C-alpha cells in the first residue's frame, strides 16, 4: 500500500496518509483540524457559526452624514421631508411666529407691514403689567411744567394787568423760547420712557432726562413743520388780501380766510396721521431731523390702515379721558403714548417685551450634578 505525505494546513505537521484516501476528509491528531486529503486549505468547523451582531453604526441615525437628497438619506429622512412638505405639519422646534420681511429700509429702520392687532393687544398687555412708570412719569412732567411754565405765565399776566403791557410783551418774547425748549425736552423724555417700558428696560424713569442732541433734533424737525404751515397760512392771507383789494368786498376775503382755516385744519389732521411716528423716530435716535420726518412718512405709507386706526384709537382714548372730568387723562394719555411707542417698534421690526407672549427660546438645560 502506497503512502501519501501531506502537511496539516492548520498546524503544519507532516502526516502520513494512505495513498488511496485522496479526496477524503482526514483529521490531524495534533490540532484536530479537519481537512481534505490532497488539498492545502482546512475545512471550516462542523459547528454552525452564529450570525454576526448587527452593526451599531447601521442602526444609529447620527452615524450617517446629512444628505441633501431625502431618498439617499434613508427612510427616516425621506419620511421627515415628506411630513415637512405636507400642509398643516409644523416643525415643533421652529418659532411659532416669524417676523415679516421688510418692505422698505430707511437708514437704520426696517419697515414692515403689520395689522392693528399686533399693536393694540401687546399695548394692553404691557400697560397692564408695567403701568406704574408711565403714569408716574406723566405726573412728574405735569407738576414740573406747571412750576416752570405756569408760574412765569401767571406773573406775566399780572404785569400786563397792571398796565405794563410793553414790559409784559418783552418778557413774553424771552419766555416763549424757554417754554418751547422745555416742551420739546419733556416730549422727548416721555417718548423715551414709553420706548423703555415697551422694551422692558431697567429704570425707565431715567429716560425722562434725554440727550440734548435728540432734543435739538426734535426742535429742528418741528421748526421745519412750523415753517411749512406758515407758508400755507401766508399764501391764503395773501390771496384774501388780493381779492379784497380787487373786489372791494370784505366778504370775499372773509370767505377765503374761512376756506384757508378749513384747509389748515384738514392738513393738521393729515399731518397727525402721516407723521405720528416722527416723535419716536427722533427720540430713539434712529434718524436726523429731516430723516426722521421722511422715515415717519414711509412707515405710514406702508401701513396706511394700521396708522389710521392708531390715530382713531388715540383720539377715542383722549375723548374718554376728557369725559371723565379730565381725571381719566391720567390713565388715557400714558396708554396712548405707549400705543404709539409699541406701534413704532412693531412697524420698524424692532423687538418688544410682551408679558403675555409665548416664549420661543429653548429652556436652559439643567447642569450636570457634581458629587
C-alpha positions, 0 to 999 in steps of 0.5 A: 500500500502506497503512502501519501505525505501531506502537511496539516494546513492548520498546524503544519505537521507532516502526516502520513496518509494512505495513498488511496484516501485522496479526496477524503476528509482526514483529521490531524491528531495534533490540532484536530483540524479537519481537512481534505486529503490532497488539498492545502486549505482546512475545512471550516468547523462542523459547528454552525457559526452564529450570525454576526451582531448587527452593526451599531453604526447601521442602526444609529441615525447620527452615524450617517452624514446629512444628505441633501437628497431625502431618498439617499438619506434613508427612510427616516429622512425621506419620511421627515421631508415628506411630513415637512412638505405636507400642509398643516405639519409644523416643525415643533422646534421652529418659532411659532411666529416669524417676523415679516420681511421688510418692505422698505429700509430707511437708514437704520429702520426696517419697515414692515407691514403689520395689522392693528392687532399686533399693536393694540393687544401687546399695548394692553398687555404691557400697560397692564403689567408695567403701568406704574412708570408711565403714569408716574412719569406723566405726573412728574412732567405735569407738576414740573411744567406747571412750576416752570411754565405756569408760574412765569405765565401767571406773573406775566399776566399780572404785569400786563394787568397792571398796565405794563403791557410793553414790559409784559410783551418783552418778557413774553418774547424771552419766555416763549423760547424757554417754554418751547425748549422745555416742551420739546425736552419733556416730549422727548423724555416721555417718548423715551420712557414709553420706548423703555417700558415697551422694551422692558428696560431697567429704570425707565424713569431715567429716560425722562432726562434725554440727550440734548442732541435728540432734543435739538433734533426734535426742535429742528424737525418741528421748526421745519413743520412750523415753517411749512404751515406758515407758508400755507397760512401766508399764501391764503392771507395773501390771496384774501388780501388780493381779492379784497383789494380787487373786489372791494368786498370784505366778504370775499376775503372773509370767505377765503380766510374761512376756506384757508382755516378749513384747509389748515385744519384738514392738513393738521389732521393729515399731518397727525396721521402721516407723521405720528411716528416722527416723535419716536423716530427722533427720540430713539435716535434712529434718524436726523431731523429731516430723516426722521420726518421722511422715515415717519412718512414711509412707515405710514405709507406702508401701513396706511390702515394700521396708522389710521386706526392708531390715530382713531384709537388715540383720539377715542382714548383722549375723548374718554379721558376728557369725559371723565372730568379730565381725571381719566387723562391720567390713565388715557394719555400714558396708554396712548403714548405707549400705543404709539411707542409699541406701534413704532417698534412693531412697524420698524421690526424692532423687538418688544417685551410682551408679558403675555407672549409665548416664549420661543427660546429653548429652556436652559438645560439643567447642569450636570450634578457634581458629587 
